[in-house]
Amino acid sequence: MLCPETFDDETRNWYTNGMVQSWGGFEVDRRSETPLYLQLSQQIEHWIDDGALAPGDRLPASRDLAKQIGVNRNTITSAYEALASR
């Protein structure tokens, strides 16, 4: 687990006590035919596969992440549900 207030240059994420606080590397493409929730779940899955997110790392609350990236909270909830079903 990472120490409080650490920044990972590779993933461009801020961590506080092992929880991702800011997802600087994530971008949504609103022009894409891929739904936003799938874009998000695929990005998170990619970070897991690359080791940027480790088992036990907590994802941000849906409300916080929605505000950070400018999407509806339901989009985040759908993305988390898609991840959980895999």
KAJOUR-V842376 format. One record per residue. N is the residue number from 0. RES is the residue in one letter. PSI is psi in degrees with one decimal (none if undefined). Layout:
N RES PSI
N RES PSI
This chain:
0 M 141.4
1 L 154.7
2 C 162.3
3 P 142.1
4 E 56.8
5 T 149.9
6 F 129.5
7 D 109.5
8 D -34.9
9 E -44.9
10 T -12.4
11 R 36.7
12 N 144.4
13 W 138.8
14 Y 139.2
15 T 113.6
16 N 41.6
17 G 1.6
18 M 129.5
19 V 125.1
20 Q -34.1
21 S 128.2
22 W 72.2
23 G -23.9
24 G -1.6
25 F 134.0
26 E 138.7
27 V 142.5
28 D 101.0
29 R -14.3
30 R -11.5
31 S 149.7
32 E -15.6
33 T 125.0
34 P 149.7
35 L -40.4
36 Y -34.5
37 L -38.6
38 Q -45.1
39 L -48.5
40 S -36.6
41 Q -39.1
42 Q -44.6
43 I -42.3
44 E -38.9
45 H -43.6
46 W -35.6
47 I -47.7
48 D -36.1
49 D -7.0
50 G 4.2
51 A -28.5
52 L 126.9
53 A 159.6
54 P 134.3
55 G -18.5
56 D 134.8
57 R 138.0
58 L 153.4
59 P 156.6
60 A 145.1
61 S -39.3
62 R -42.5
63 D -45.6
64 L -39.8
65 A -42.7
66 K -41.0
67 Q -40.0
68 I 0.3
69 G 41.7
70 V 167.9
71 N 145.5
72 R -33.4
73 N -30.6
74 T -43.9
75 I -43.5
76 T -43.5
77 S -38.5
78 A -44.6
79 Y -39.4
80 E -38.6
81 A -40.4
82 L -42.2
83 A -27.9
84 S -7.0
85 R none
